[in-house]
């Protein structure tokens, strides 16, 4: 059995790194990647500048850690929401994605971060460009598979092909996130996306 004395330093280091990443999430959501400074992140994490540099020596390393955290959180919640393979369980998969949107409304900082970084990352020179390009492709493919399966089964109510519908859905989700950040009292992300998907897939109205 591992003793507390041997686990201590590793646990402390992990806690510090988590504090740093969470502080960077807040900073990135406010200023974007180019506006963030390492000293600001250290201040937000209530750490010395040299301590920060010991764990993350470059802003790019911090950004990579933030994106890993975001990807891990999304994957974990998607699994907990029982979003299954869209090609074999399309209705359950779409319901799982709607559950993710409900959860996201409880974490506005994450949405702010995503909206700011995804806009910046449209530039191929941005360090997060590969991440967001792949994320966009994966989301489109997720919806395309779900829509294609439903179309084959005669359960999709739309003359538009699945690939185009997938692009429309991802675009709607992205735009609705921005609208929600601008007017949280009026806009509801799950309500908007559910209404759109239900117009395509009547079974989602249940």
C-alpha positions as CSV (number, residue, x, y, z in Angstrom):
1,X,0.0,0.0,0.0
2,X,1.4,3.4,-0.9
3,X,2.1,5.6,2.1
4,X,0.8,9.2,2.4
5,X,4.3,10.5,2.4
6,X,5.1,9.1,-1.0
7,X,1.8,10.1,-2.5
8,X,1.8,13.6,-1.0
9,X,4.2,15.4,-3.4
10,X,2.4,13.9,-6.4
11,X,-1.0,14.8,-5.1
12,X,0.1,18.4,-4.3
13,X,1.6,18.8,-7.7
14,X,-1.6,17.6,-9.4
15,X,-3.7,20.0,-7.3
16,X,-1.4,22.9,-8.3
17,X,-1.7,22.0,-12.0
18,X,-5.4,21.8,-11.7
19,X,-5.6,25.2,-10.1
20,X,-3.4,26.6,-12.9
21,X,-5.6,25.1,-15.6
22,X,-8.8,26.4,-14.0
23,X,-7.3,29.8,-13.7
24,X,-6.3,29.7,-17.3
25,X,-9.8,28.7,-18.3
26,X,-11.1,32.0,-16.7
27,X,-8.4,34.1,-18.3
28,X,-8.9,32.6,-21.8
29,X,-12.6,33.1,-21.6
30,X,-12.1,36.8,-20.8
31,X,-9.2,37.8,-23.1
32,X,-8.6,34.9,-25.6
33,X,-5.3,33.2,-26.1
34,X,-3.4,36.2,-27.4
35,X,-4.5,38.4,-24.5
36,X,-3.5,36.0,-21.8
37,X,-0.3,36.5,-19.9
38,X,1.5,33.9,-17.8
39,X,1.7,36.4,-14.9
40,X,-2.1,36.9,-15.0
41,X,-2.7,33.2,-14.8
42,X,-0.3,32.9,-11.9
43,X,-2.1,35.7,-10.1
44,X,-5.5,34.1,-10.7
45,X,-4.2,30.8,-9.4
46,X,-2.7,32.6,-6.4
47,X,0.7,31.2,-7.2
48,X,4.1,32.6,-7.7
49,X,5.3,33.2,-11.2
50,X,8.2,30.8,-10.9
51,X,5.8,28.1,-9.5
52,X,3.7,28.5,-12.6
53,X,6.7,28.2,-14.9
54,X,7.8,25.1,-13.1
55,X,4.6,23.3,-14.2
56,X,3.9,25.1,-17.5
57,X,6.8,26.9,-19.1
58,X,4.8,28.2,-22.1
59,X,1.4,29.6,-22.9
60,X,1.0,27.0,-25.6
61,X,1.5,24.2,-23.0
62,X,-1.2,25.8,-20.8
63,X,-3.6,26.0,-23.7
64,X,-3.0,22.3,-24.5
65,X,-3.8,21.4,-20.9
66,X,-7.1,23.4,-21.0
67,X,-8.2,21.8,-24.3
68,X,-7.4,18.3,-22.8
69,X,-9.5,19.2,-19.8
70,X,-12.4,20.4,-22.0
71,X,-12.2,17.3,-24.1
72,X,-12.1,15.0,-21.1
73,X,-15.1,16.7,-19.5
74,X,-17.1,16.5,-22.7
75,X,-16.3,12.8,-23.2
76,X,-17.1,12.0,-19.6
77,X,-20.4,13.8,-19.6
78,X,-21.4,12.4,-23.0
79,X,-20.9,8.9,-21.6
80,X,-22.8,9.7,-18.4
81,X,-25.7,11.0,-20.6
82,X,-25.7,7.6,-22.4
83,X,-24.9,9.1,-25.8
84,X,-24.4,5.9,-27.8
85,X,-23.0,5.3,-31.3
86,X,-25.0,7.5,-33.6
87,X,-24.9,5.0,-36.4
88,X,-26.6,2.3,-34.3
89,X,-28.5,4.2,-31.7
90,X,-29.3,7.6,-33.3
91,X,-32.2,8.7,-31.1
92,X,-30.3,7.9,-27.9
93,X,-27.2,9.6,-29.2
94,X,-29.1,12.8,-30.1
95,X,-30.7,12.8,-26.7
96,X,-27.3,12.5,-25.1
97,X,-26.1,15.5,-27.0
98,X,-29.1,17.5,-25.8
99,X,-28.2,16.5,-22.2
100,X,-24.7,17.9,-22.8
101,X,-26.3,21.3,-23.8
102,X,-28.3,21.3,-20.6
103,X,-25.2,20.7,-18.6
104,X,-23.3,23.4,-20.4
105,X,-25.8,26.0,-19.3
106,X,-24.6,25.3,-15.8
107,X,-21.0,26.1,-16.7
108,X,-21.0,29.5,-18.5
109,X,-17.3,29.8,-18.2
110,X,-16.7,26.8,-20.4
111,X,-19.0,28.2,-23.0
112,X,-17.3,31.5,-22.9
113,X,-14.0,29.8,-23.4
114,X,-15.2,27.7,-26.3
115,X,-16.8,30.7,-28.1
116,X,-13.7,32.9,-27.7
117,X,-11.2,30.2,-28.6
118,X,-13.1,28.7,-31.5
119,X,-13.4,32.1,-33.1
120,X,-9.7,32.8,-32.7
121,X,-8.8,29.3,-33.9
122,X,-10.2,29.9,-37.3
123,X,-6.8,31.2,-38.2
124,X,-4.5,28.3,-39.2
125,X,-1.7,30.0,-37.3
126,X,-3.5,29.7,-34.0
127,X,-2.2,26.9,-31.7
128,X,-5.7,25.6,-31.1
129,X,-6.6,25.5,-34.8
130,X,-5.9,21.7,-35.2
131,X,-8.0,20.9,-32.1
132,X,-11.0,23.0,-33.2
133,X,-10.8,21.8,-36.8
134,X,-10.9,18.2,-35.7
135,X,-13.6,18.9,-33.1
136,X,-15.8,20.4,-35.8
137,X,-15.2,17.5,-38.1
138,X,-16.0,15.0,-35.3
139,X,-19.3,16.8,-34.4
140,X,-20.4,17.0,-38.1
141,X,-19.6,13.3,-38.5
142,X,-21.6,12.5,-35.3
143,X,-24.7,14.2,-36.6
144,X,-24.2,12.9,-40.1
145,X,-24.2,9.3,-38.9
146,X,-27.3,9.8,-36.8
147,X,-29.2,11.5,-39.6
148,X,-28.1,9.0,-42.2
149,X,-29.3,6.1,-40.1
150,X,-32.6,7.7,-39.4
151,X,-33.0,8.6,-43.1
152,X,-32.4,4.9,-44.1
153,X,-35.0,3.8,-41.5
154,X,-37.5,6.4,-42.8
155,X,-37.5,8.2,-39.4
156,X,-36.0,11.5,-40.7
157,X,-38.4,14.2,-41.7
158,X,-36.3,16.4,-44.1
159,X,-35.5,16.5,-47.8
160,X,-32.0,17.7,-47.0
161,X,-29.2,15.3,-47.2
162,X,-27.6,14.1,-43.8
163,X,-24.2,15.7,-44.4
164,X,-25.8,19.2,-45.0
165,X,-28.1,18.7,-42.1
166,X,-25.1,17.9,-39.9
167,X,-23.3,21.1,-40.9
168,X,-26.5,23.1,-40.2
169,X,-26.9,21.5,-36.8
170,X,-23.3,22.2,-35.7
171,X,-23.6,25.8,-37.0
172,X,-26.9,26.3,-35.1
173,X,-25.4,25.0,-31.9
174,X,-22.4,27.3,-32.3
175,X,-24.5,30.3,-33.0
176,X,-27.0,29.6,-30.2
177,X,-24.1,29.4,-27.7
178,X,-23.1,33.0,-28.7
179,X,-26.7,34.2,-28.5
180,X,-27.1,32.6,-25.1
181,X,-23.9,34.4,-23.8
182,X,-25.3,37.7,-25.1
183,X,-28.8,37.2,-23.6
184,X,-29.1,34.4,-21.0
185,X,-32.5,35.6,-19.8
186,X,-34.2,35.1,-23.1
187,X,-32.2,32.4,-25.0
188,X,-32.2,28.7,-23.9
189,X,-29.7,26.6,-25.8
190,X,-31.4,23.2,-25.1
191,X,-34.9,24.6,-26.1
192,X,-33.6,26.0,-29.4
193,X,-31.6,22.9,-30.4
194,X,-34.3,20.5,-29.2
195,X,-37.0,22.4,-31.3
196,X,-34.7,22.2,-34.4
197,X,-33.9,18.5,-34.0
198,X,-37.5,17.6,-33.2
199,X,-38.6,19.2,-36.5
200,X,-36.3,16.7,-38.2
201,X,-36.8,13.7,-35.9
202,X,-40.4,13.7,-34.4
203,X,-39.4,10.9,-32.0
204,X,-37.4,13.5,-30.0
205,X,-40.6,15.3,-29.1
206,X,-41.4,12.4,-26.6
